[in-house]
Amino acid sequence: MDRTEAGHKTGPPEPAMLFKRICCLVPLLLASGELRAETIFRCSFGAREASVTQDGERLTYRFGRPGRPELTLTGDAASGTLFYHRTLYARGEDQTLRFANGDTSYVIFNGWAAPNRYLEGARDFSGLLVLRRGRVIRRMRCREGGDFIERPVFSTLPQDAENRVPDE
């Protein structure tokens, strides 16, 4: 008995079957936020990563293995759990996004500075701080990624008074 006789077809799926599969997947992806959300920050620490996605005015922080987050926090300007800080220097800036969860905060940070106008020796570093009751209990520096670009939604967020970007 060949594969066709057993009810198995070889070759690419028929267009109707392919359409049916796509139609079933789209609602699942929309429900998960994977299609709507734009990744605005991603940072790898080896086996784990931190990411921030934006869906409208809402930002979501995820930490864990790619595709299998161990922690997910979502906030917006009105939530009282999401804060932004930016300090500008003559040739540099520090930026943070802080997601608060009870007495623990998760701070995504980026520091950039150039010691001269030619940008020689410029430094650019990003990472994650975990704070408990305001004290740093974990500091992780990005091995890959970590680009942090100003977004219009940041101006709507409550401002953190403290610059939490650590010294390099």
Rosetta constraint file for C-alpha pairs under 8 A:
AtomPair CA 1 CA 5 HARMONIC 6.05 0.50
AtomPair CA 1 CA 6 HARMONIC 6.91 0.50
AtomPair CA 2 CA 6 HARMONIC 6.60 0.50
AtomPair CA 3 CA 7 HARMONIC 6.63 0.50
AtomPair CA 3 CA 8 HARMONIC 5.14 0.50
AtomPair CA 3 CA 9 HARMONIC 6.52 0.50
AtomPair CA 3 CA 10 HARMONIC 7.43 0.50
AtomPair CA 4 CA 8 HARMONIC 5.04 0.50
AtomPair CA 4 CA 9 HARMONIC 5.32 0.50
AtomPair CA 4 CA 10 HARMONIC 7.36 0.50
AtomPair CA 13 CA 17 HARMONIC 6.24 0.50
AtomPair CA 13 CA 18 HARMONIC 6.07 0.50
AtomPair CA 14 CA 18 HARMONIC 6.23 0.50
AtomPair CA 15 CA 19 HARMONIC 6.06 0.50
AtomPair CA 16 CA 20 HARMONIC 6.21 0.50
AtomPair CA 17 CA 21 HARMONIC 6.27 0.50
AtomPair CA 18 CA 22 HARMONIC 6.28 0.50
AtomPair CA 19 CA 23 HARMONIC 6.05 0.50
AtomPair CA 20 CA 24 HARMONIC 6.27 0.50
AtomPair CA 21 CA 25 HARMONIC 6.34 0.50
AtomPair CA 22 CA 26 HARMONIC 6.17 0.50
AtomPair CA 23 CA 27 HARMONIC 7.30 0.50
AtomPair CA 24 CA 28 HARMONIC 7.18 0.50
AtomPair CA 25 CA 29 HARMONIC 6.22 0.50
AtomPair CA 26 CA 30 HARMONIC 6.06 0.50
AtomPair CA 27 CA 31 HARMONIC 6.02 0.50
AtomPair CA 28 CA 32 HARMONIC 6.25 0.50
AtomPair CA 29 CA 33 HARMONIC 6.22 0.50
AtomPair CA 29 CA 34 HARMONIC 5.45 0.50
AtomPair CA 29 CA 35 HARMONIC 6.03 0.50
AtomPair CA 30 CA 34 HARMONIC 6.24 0.50
AtomPair CA 30 CA 35 HARMONIC 5.64 0.50
AtomPair CA 30 CA 36 HARMONIC 6.72 0.50
AtomPair CA 33 CA 37 HARMONIC 5.68 0.50
AtomPair CA 33 CA 55 HARMONIC 7.77 0.50
AtomPair CA 36 CA 55 HARMONIC 6.09 0.50
AtomPair CA 37 CA 53 HARMONIC 5.72 0.50
AtomPair CA 37 CA 54 HARMONIC 5.22 0.50
AtomPair CA 37 CA 55 HARMONIC 4.48 0.50
AtomPair CA 37 CA 56 HARMONIC 7.88 0.50
AtomPair CA 38 CA 53 HARMONIC 5.22 0.50
AtomPair CA 38 CA 54 HARMONIC 5.17 0.50
AtomPair CA 38 CA 55 HARMONIC 6.52 0.50
AtomPair CA 39 CA 51 HARMONIC 7.13 0.50
AtomPair CA 39 CA 52 HARMONIC 5.94 0.50
AtomPair CA 39 CA 53 HARMONIC 4.17 0.50
AtomPair CA 39 CA 54 HARMONIC 6.37 0.50
AtomPair CA 40 CA 51 HARMONIC 7.65 0.50
AtomPair CA 40 CA 52 HARMONIC 5.75 0.50
AtomPair CA 40 CA 53 HARMONIC 5.42 0.50
AtomPair CA 40 CA 54 HARMONIC 6.65 0.50
AtomPair CA 40 CA 148 HARMONIC 7.33 0.50
AtomPair CA 40 CA 149 HARMONIC 7.62 0.50
AtomPair CA 41 CA 50 HARMONIC 7.92 0.50
AtomPair CA 41 CA 51 HARMONIC 5.28 0.50
AtomPair CA 41 CA 52 HARMONIC 5.02 0.50
AtomPair CA 41 CA 53 HARMONIC 6.94 0.50
AtomPair CA 41 CA 145 HARMONIC 7.91 0.50
AtomPair CA 41 CA 146 HARMONIC 6.26 0.50
AtomPair CA 41 CA 147 HARMONIC 6.28 0.50
AtomPair CA 41 CA 148 HARMONIC 6.11 0.50
AtomPair CA 42 CA 49 HARMONIC 7.06 0.50
AtomPair CA 42 CA 50 HARMONIC 5.80 0.50
AtomPair CA 42 CA 51 HARMONIC 4.25 0.50
AtomPair CA 42 CA 52 HARMONIC 6.56 0.50
AtomPair CA 42 CA 145 HARMONIC 5.82 0.50
AtomPair CA 42 CA 146 HARMONIC 5.67 0.50
AtomPair CA 42 CA 147 HARMONIC 7.37 0.50
AtomPair CA 43 CA 49 HARMONIC 5.49 0.50
AtomPair CA 43 CA 50 HARMONIC 5.30 0.50
AtomPair CA 43 CA 51 HARMONIC 6.29 0.50
AtomPair CA 43 CA 126 HARMONIC 7.86 0.50
AtomPair CA 43 CA 127 HARMONIC 7.05 0.50
AtomPair CA 43 CA 142 HARMONIC 5.42 0.50
AtomPair CA 43 CA 143 HARMONIC 7.24 0.50
AtomPair CA 43 CA 144 HARMONIC 5.84 0.50
AtomPair CA 43 CA 145 HARMONIC 4.66 0.50
AtomPair CA 43 CA 146 HARMONIC 4.71 0.50
AtomPair CA 44 CA 48 HARMONIC 6.17 0.50
AtomPair CA 44 CA 49 HARMONIC 4.30 0.50
AtomPair CA 44 CA 50 HARMONIC 6.58 0.50
AtomPair CA 44 CA 142 HARMONIC 5.55 0.50
AtomPair CA 44 CA 143 HARMONIC 5.62 0.50
AtomPair CA 44 CA 144 HARMONIC 5.12 0.50
AtomPair CA 44 CA 145 HARMONIC 6.37 0.50
AtomPair CA 44 CA 146 HARMONIC 7.85 0.50
AtomPair CA 45 CA 49 HARMONIC 5.53 0.50
AtomPair CA 45 CA 50 HARMONIC 7.97 0.50
AtomPair CA 45 CA 140 HARMONIC 7.16 0.50
AtomPair CA 45 CA 141 HARMONIC 6.97 0.50
AtomPair CA 45 CA 142 HARMONIC 5.51 0.50
AtomPair CA 45 CA 143 HARMONIC 5.47 0.50
AtomPair CA 45 CA 144 HARMONIC 7.28 0.50
AtomPair CA 46 CA 143 HARMONIC 6.96 0.50
AtomPair CA 47 CA 65 HARMONIC 6.13 0.50
AtomPair CA 48 CA 63 HARMONIC 7.05 0.50
AtomPair CA 48 CA 64 HARMONIC 4.86 0.50
AtomPair CA 48 CA 65 HARMONIC 4.46 0.50
AtomPair CA 48 CA 66 HARMONIC 6.66 0.50
AtomPair CA 49 CA 63 HARMONIC 5.72 0.50
AtomPair CA 49 CA 64 HARMONIC 5.58 0.50
AtomPair CA 49 CA 65 HARMONIC 6.14 0.50
AtomPair CA 49 CA 66 HARMONIC 6.53 0.50
AtomPair CA 50 CA 61 HARMONIC 7.16 0.50
AtomPair CA 50 CA 62 HARMONIC 5.63 0.50
AtomPair CA 50 CA 63 HARMONIC 4.50 0.50
AtomPair CA 50 CA 64 HARMONIC 6.77 0.50
AtomPair CA 50 CA 128 HARMONIC 7.72 0.50
AtomPair CA 51 CA 60 HARMONIC 7.99 0.50
AtomPair CA 51 CA 61 HARMONIC 5.73 0.50
AtomPair CA 51 CA 62 HARMONIC 5.29 0.50
AtomPair CA 51 CA 63 HARMONIC 6.62 0.50
AtomPair CA 52 CA 59 HARMONIC 6.50 0.50
AtomPair CA 52 CA 60 HARMONIC 5.35 0.50
AtomPair CA 52 CA 61 HARMONIC 4.54 0.50
AtomPair CA 52 CA 62 HARMONIC 6.42 0.50
AtomPair CA 53 CA 59 HARMONIC 5.58 0.50
AtomPair CA 53 CA 60 HARMONIC 5.23 0.50
AtomPair CA 53 CA 61 HARMONIC 6.78 0.50
AtomPair CA 54 CA 58 HARMONIC 5.76 0.50
AtomPair CA 54 CA 59 HARMONIC 4.59 0.50
AtomPair CA 54 CA 60 HARMONIC 6.52 0.50
AtomPair CA 55 CA 59 HARMONIC 6.42 0.50
AtomPair CA 57 CA 76 HARMONIC 6.09 0.50
AtomPair CA 57 CA 77 HARMONIC 7.71 0.50
AtomPair CA 57 CA 153 HARMONIC 6.27 0.50
AtomPair CA 58 CA 74 HARMONIC 6.79 0.50
AtomPair CA 58 CA 75 HARMONIC 5.66 0.50
AtomPair CA 58 CA 76 HARMONIC 4.74 0.50
AtomPair CA 58 CA 77 HARMONIC 7.98 0.50
AtomPair CA 59 CA 74 HARMONIC 5.68 0.50
AtomPair CA 59 CA 75 HARMONIC 5.58 0.50
AtomPair CA 59 CA 76 HARMONIC 6.20 0.50
AtomPair CA 60 CA 72 HARMONIC 6.85 0.50
AtomPair CA 60 CA 73 HARMONIC 5.58 0.50
AtomPair CA 60 CA 74 HARMONIC 4.22 0.50
AtomPair CA 60 CA 75 HARMONIC 6.51 0.50
AtomPair CA 61 CA 71 HARMONIC 7.89 0.50
AtomPair CA 61 CA 72 HARMONIC 5.60 0.50
AtomPair CA 61 CA 73 HARMONIC 5.15 0.50
AtomPair CA 61 CA 74 HARMONIC 6.29 0.50
AtomPair CA 61 CA 99 HARMONIC 7.41 0.50
AtomPair CA 62 CA 69 HARMONIC 5.82 0.50
AtomPair CA 62 CA 70 HARMONIC 7.48 0.50
AtomPair CA 62 CA 71 HARMONIC 5.64 0.50
AtomPair CA 62 CA 72 HARMONIC 4.54 0.50
AtomPair CA 62 CA 73 HARMONIC 6.64 0.50
AtomPair CA 63 CA 69 HARMONIC 5.26 0.50
AtomPair CA 63 CA 70 HARMONIC 5.84 0.50
AtomPair CA 63 CA 71 HARMONIC 5.30 0.50
AtomPair CA 63 CA 72 HARMONIC 6.71 0.50
AtomPair CA 64 CA 68 HARMONIC 6.23 0.50
AtomPair CA 64 CA 69 HARMONIC 4.25 0.50
AtomPair CA 64 CA 70 HARMONIC 4.84 0.50
AtomPair CA 64 CA 71 HARMONIC 6.79 0.50
AtomPair CA 65 CA 69 HARMONIC 5.77 0.50
AtomPair CA 65 CA 70 HARMONIC 7.45 0.50
AtomPair CA 73 CA 99 HARMONIC 7.03 0.50
AtomPair CA 73 CA 101 HARMONIC 7.74 0.50
AtomPair CA 74 CA 99 HARMONIC 7.91 0.50
AtomPair CA 75 CA 79 HARMONIC 5.54 0.50
AtomPair CA 75 CA 80 HARMONIC 7.68 0.50
AtomPair CA 75 CA 81 HARMONIC 5.96 0.50
AtomPair CA 75 CA 82 HARMONIC 5.54 0.50
AtomPair CA 75 CA 99 HARMONIC 7.47 0.50
AtomPair CA 76 CA 80 HARMONIC 7.68 0.50
AtomPair CA 76 CA 81 HARMONIC 7.56 0.50
AtomPair CA 76 CA 82 HARMONIC 6.18 0.50
AtomPair CA 76 CA 157 HARMONIC 7.04 0.50
AtomPair CA 77 CA 82 HARMONIC 6.77 0.50
AtomPair CA 77 CA 83 HARMONIC 7.94 0.50
AtomPair CA 77 CA 156 HARMONIC 5.96 0.50
AtomPair CA 77 CA 157 HARMONIC 4.56 0.50
AtomPair CA 77 CA 158 HARMONIC 6.41 0.50
AtomPair CA 80 CA 158 HARMONIC 7.92 0.50
AtomPair CA 81 CA 98 HARMONIC 7.86 0.50
AtomPair CA 81 CA 99 HARMONIC 5.66 0.50
AtomPair CA 81 CA 100 HARMONIC 4.73 0.50
AtomPair CA 81 CA 101 HARMONIC 6.87 0.50
AtomPair CA 82 CA 97 HARMONIC 7.13 0.50
AtomPair CA 82 CA 98 HARMONIC 5.64 0.50
AtomPair CA 82 CA 99 HARMONIC 4.76 0.50
AtomPair CA 82 CA 100 HARMONIC 6.28 0.50
AtomPair CA 82 CA 157 HARMONIC 6.95 0.50
AtomPair CA 82 CA 158 HARMONIC 7.23 0.50
AtomPair CA 83 CA 97 HARMONIC 5.75 0.50
AtomPair CA 83 CA 98 HARMONIC 5.05 0.50
AtomPair CA 83 CA 99 HARMONIC 6.69 0.50
AtomPair CA 83 CA 157 HARMONIC 5.79 0.50
AtomPair CA 83 CA 158 HARMONIC 5.14 0.50
AtomPair CA 83 CA 159 HARMONIC 5.58 0.50
AtomPair CA 83 CA 160 HARMONIC 5.63 0.50
AtomPair CA 84 CA 95 HARMONIC 7.48 0.50
AtomPair CA 84 CA 96 HARMONIC 5.69 0.50
AtomPair CA 84 CA 97 HARMONIC 4.71 0.50
AtomPair CA 84 CA 98 HARMONIC 6.35 0.50
AtomPair CA 84 CA 154 HARMONIC 6.43 0.50
AtomPair CA 84 CA 157 HARMONIC 6.09 0.50
AtomPair CA 84 CA 158 HARMONIC 6.33 0.50
AtomPair CA 84 CA 159 HARMONIC 5.00 0.50
AtomPair CA 84 CA 160 HARMONIC 5.54 0.50
AtomPair CA 85 CA 94 HARMONIC 7.84 0.50
AtomPair CA 85 CA 95 HARMONIC 5.52 0.50
AtomPair CA 85 CA 96 HARMONIC 5.14 0.50
AtomPair CA 85 CA 97 HARMONIC 6.67 0.50
AtomPair CA 85 CA 159 HARMONIC 5.59 0.50
AtomPair CA 85 CA 160 HARMONIC 5.12 0.50
AtomPair CA 85 CA 161 HARMONIC 7.09 0.50
AtomPair CA 85 CA 162 HARMONIC 7.40 0.50
AtomPair CA 85 CA 163 HARMONIC 6.46 0.50
AtomPair CA 86 CA 93 HARMONIC 7.00 0.50
AtomPair CA 86 CA 94 HARMONIC 5.58 0.50
AtomPair CA 86 CA 95 HARMONIC 4.45 0.50
AtomPair CA 86 CA 96 HARMONIC 6.63 0.50
AtomPair CA 86 CA 163 HARMONIC 7.41 0.50
AtomPair CA 87 CA 93 HARMONIC 5.49 0.50
AtomPair CA 87 CA 94 HARMONIC 5.16 0.50
AtomPair CA 87 CA 95 HARMONIC 6.61 0.50
AtomPair CA 87 CA 163 HARMONIC 7.16 0.50
AtomPair CA 88 CA 92 HARMONIC 6.14 0.50
AtomPair CA 88 CA 93 HARMONIC 4.40 0.50
AtomPair CA 88 CA 94 HARMONIC 6.64 0.50
AtomPair CA 89 CA 93 HARMONIC 5.51 0.50
AtomPair CA 89 CA 113 HARMONIC 7.96 0.50
AtomPair CA 91 CA 113 HARMONIC 5.65 0.50
AtomPair CA 91 CA 114 HARMONIC 5.42 0.50
AtomPair CA 91 CA 115 HARMONIC 7.11 0.50
AtomPair CA 91 CA 116 HARMONIC 7.50 0.50
AtomPair CA 91 CA 117 HARMONIC 7.53 0.50
AtomPair CA 92 CA 111 HARMONIC 7.63 0.50
AtomPair CA 92 CA 112 HARMONIC 5.12 0.50
AtomPair CA 92 CA 113 HARMONIC 3.97 0.50
AtomPair CA 92 CA 114 HARMONIC 6.21 0.50
AtomPair CA 93 CA 111 HARMONIC 6.00 0.50
AtomPair CA 93 CA 112 HARMONIC 5.40 0.50
AtomPair CA 93 CA 113 HARMONIC 6.47 0.50
AtomPair CA 94 CA 109 HARMONIC 7.45 0.50
AtomPair CA 94 CA 110 HARMONIC 5.77 0.50
AtomPair CA 94 CA 111 HARMONIC 4.46 0.50
AtomPair CA 94 CA 112 HARMONIC 6.39 0.50
AtomPair CA 94 CA 163 HARMONIC 7.50 0.50
AtomPair CA 94 CA 165 HARMONIC 6.32 0.50
AtomPair CA 95 CA 109 HARMONIC 5.70 0.50
AtomPair CA 95 CA 110 HARMONIC 5.34 0.50
AtomPair CA 95 CA 111 HARMONIC 6.58 0.50
AtomPair CA 95 CA 148 HARMONIC 7.76 0.50
AtomPair CA 95 CA 163 HARMONIC 7.83 0.50
AtomPair CA 95 CA 165 HARMONIC 7.09 0.50
AtomPair CA 96 CA 107 HARMONIC 6.34 0.50
AtomPair CA 96 CA 108 HARMONIC 5.48 0.50
AtomPair CA 96 CA 109 HARMONIC 4.38 0.50
AtomPair CA 96 CA 110 HARMONIC 6.54 0.50
AtomPair CA 96 CA 163 HARMONIC 7.59 0.50
AtomPair CA 96 CA 164 HARMONIC 6.97 0.50
AtomPair CA 96 CA 165 HARMONIC 6.88 0.50
AtomPair CA 97 CA 107 HARMONIC 5.61 0.50
AtomPair CA 97 CA 108 HARMONIC 5.24 0.50
AtomPair CA 97 CA 109 HARMONIC 6.65 0.50
AtomPair CA 98 CA 105 HARMONIC 6.36 0.50
AtomPair CA 98 CA 106 HARMONIC 5.61 0.50
AtomPair CA 98 CA 107 HARMONIC 4.31 0.50
AtomPair CA 98 CA 108 HARMONIC 6.42 0.50
AtomPair CA 99 CA 105 HARMONIC 5.53 0.50
AtomPair CA 99 CA 106 HARMONIC 5.18 0.50
AtomPair CA 99 CA 107 HARMONIC 6.38 0.50
AtomPair CA 100 CA 104 HARMONIC 6.04 0.50
AtomPair CA 100 CA 105 HARMONIC 4.29 0.50
AtomPair CA 100 CA 106 HARMONIC 6.46 0.50
AtomPair CA 101 CA 105 HARMONIC 5.86 0.50
AtomPair CA 103 CA 132 HARMONIC 5.64 0.50
AtomPair CA 103 CA 133 HARMONIC 5.20 0.50
AtomPair CA 103 CA 134 HARMONIC 7.90 0.50
AtomPair CA 104 CA 130 HARMONIC 7.06 0.50
AtomPair CA 104 CA 131 HARMONIC 5.47 0.50
AtomPair CA 104 CA 132 HARMONIC 4.42 0.50
AtomPair CA 104 CA 133 HARMONIC 6.34 0.50
AtomPair CA 104 CA 134 HARMONIC 7.80 0.50
AtomPair CA 105 CA 130 HARMONIC 5.79 0.50
AtomPair CA 105 CA 131 HARMONIC 5.03 0.50
AtomPair CA 105 CA 132 HARMONIC 6.49 0.50
AtomPair CA 105 CA 134 HARMONIC 7.90 0.50
AtomPair CA 106 CA 128 HARMONIC 6.88 0.50
AtomPair CA 106 CA 129 HARMONIC 5.88 0.50
AtomPair CA 106 CA 130 HARMONIC 4.80 0.50
AtomPair CA 106 CA 131 HARMONIC 6.48 0.50
AtomPair CA 107 CA 128 HARMONIC 5.49 0.50
AtomPair CA 107 CA 129 HARMONIC 4.98 0.50
AtomPair CA 107 CA 130 HARMONIC 6.34 0.50
AtomPair CA 107 CA 131 HARMONIC 7.79 0.50
AtomPair CA 107 CA 164 HARMONIC 7.88 0.50
AtomPair CA 108 CA 126 HARMONIC 7.51 0.50
AtomPair CA 108 CA 127 HARMONIC 5.91 0.50
AtomPair CA 108 CA 128 HARMONIC 4.72 0.50
AtomPair CA 108 CA 129 HARMONIC 6.64 0.50
AtomPair CA 109 CA 126 HARMONIC 5.37 0.50
AtomPair CA 109 CA 127 HARMONIC 5.46 0.50
AtomPair CA 109 CA 128 HARMONIC 6.16 0.50
AtomPair CA 109 CA 129 HARMONIC 7.70 0.50
AtomPair CA 109 CA 164 HARMONIC 7.61 0.50
AtomPair CA 109 CA 165 HARMONIC 5.76 0.50
AtomPair CA 110 CA 124 HARMONIC 7.21 0.50
AtomPair CA 110 CA 125 HARMONIC 5.65 0.50
AtomPair CA 110 CA 126 HARMONIC 4.18 0.50
AtomPair CA 110 CA 127 HARMONIC 6.71 0.50
AtomPair CA 110 CA 146 HARMONIC 7.27 0.50
AtomPair CA 110 CA 147 HARMONIC 7.66 0.50
AtomPair CA 110 CA 148 HARMONIC 6.39 0.50
AtomPair CA 110 CA 165 HARMONIC 6.73 0.50
AtomPair CA 111 CA 123 HARMONIC 7.68 0.50
AtomPair CA 111 CA 124 HARMONIC 5.66 0.50
AtomPair CA 111 CA 125 HARMONIC 5.39 0.50
AtomPair CA 111 CA 126 HARMONIC 6.38 0.50
AtomPair CA 111 CA 165 HARMONIC 6.53 0.50
AtomPair CA 112 CA 122 HARMONIC 7.32 0.50
AtomPair CA 112 CA 123 HARMONIC 5.54 0.50
AtomPair CA 112 CA 124 HARMONIC 4.35 0.50
AtomPair CA 112 CA 125 HARMONIC 6.60 0.50
AtomPair CA 113 CA 122 HARMONIC 5.60 0.50
AtomPair CA 113 CA 123 HARMONIC 5.45 0.50
AtomPair CA 113 CA 124 HARMONIC 6.71 0.50
AtomPair CA 114 CA 119 HARMONIC 5.02 0.50
AtomPair CA 114 CA 120 HARMONIC 6.75 0.50
AtomPair CA 114 CA 121 HARMONIC 6.40 0.50
AtomPair CA 114 CA 122 HARMONIC 4.08 0.50
AtomPair CA 114 CA 123 HARMONIC 6.42 0.50
AtomPair CA 115 CA 119 HARMONIC 6.69 0.50
AtomPair CA 115 CA 120 HARMONIC 6.95 0.50
AtomPair CA 115 CA 121 HARMONIC 6.56 0.50
AtomPair CA 115 CA 122 HARMONIC 6.36 0.50
AtomPair CA 116 CA 120 HARMONIC 6.43 0.50
AtomPair CA 125 CA 141 HARMONIC 7.53 0.50
AtomPair CA 125 CA 142 HARMONIC 7.42 0.50
AtomPair CA 125 CA 146 HARMONIC 7.40 0.50
AtomPair CA 125 CA 168 HARMONIC 7.46 0.50
AtomPair CA 126 CA 141 HARMONIC 6.03 0.50
AtomPair CA 126 CA 142 HARMONIC 5.63 0.50
AtomPair CA 126 CA 146 HARMONIC 5.20 0.50
AtomPair CA 126 CA 147 HARMONIC 7.48 0.50
AtomPair CA 127 CA 139 HARMONIC 7.47 0.50
AtomPair CA 127 CA 140 HARMONIC 5.50 0.50
AtomPair CA 127 CA 141 HARMONIC 4.21 0.50
AtomPair CA 127 CA 142 HARMONIC 4.89 0.50
AtomPair CA 127 CA 146 HARMONIC 6.81 0.50
AtomPair CA 128 CA 139 HARMONIC 5.90 0.50
AtomPair CA 128 CA 140 HARMONIC 5.19 0.50
AtomPair CA 128 CA 141 HARMONIC 6.46 0.50
AtomPair CA 128 CA 142 HARMONIC 7.79 0.50
AtomPair CA 129 CA 136 HARMONIC 6.62 0.50
AtomPair CA 129 CA 137 HARMONIC 7.69 0.50
AtomPair CA 129 CA 138 HARMONIC 5.73 0.50
AtomPair CA 129 CA 139 HARMONIC 4.63 0.50
AtomPair CA 129 CA 140 HARMONIC 6.45 0.50
AtomPair CA 130 CA 136 HARMONIC 5.84 0.50
AtomPair CA 130 CA 137 HARMONIC 5.74 0.50
AtomPair CA 130 CA 138 HARMONIC 5.02 0.50
AtomPair CA 130 CA 139 HARMONIC 6.50 0.50
AtomPair CA 131 CA 135 HARMONIC 5.07 0.50
AtomPair CA 131 CA 136 HARMONIC 4.43 0.50
AtomPair CA 131 CA 137 HARMONIC 5.60 0.50
AtomPair CA 131 CA 138 HARMONIC 7.14 0.50
AtomPair CA 132 CA 136 HARMONIC 6.56 0.50
AtomPair CA 132 CA 137 HARMONIC 6.56 0.50
AtomPair CA 142 CA 146 HARMONIC 6.16 0.50
AtomPair CA 150 CA 154 HARMONIC 7.08 0.50
AtomPair CA 151 CA 155 HARMONIC 7.77 0.50
AtomPair CA 152 CA 156 HARMONIC 7.62 0.50
AtomPair CA 153 CA 157 HARMONIC 7.03 0.50
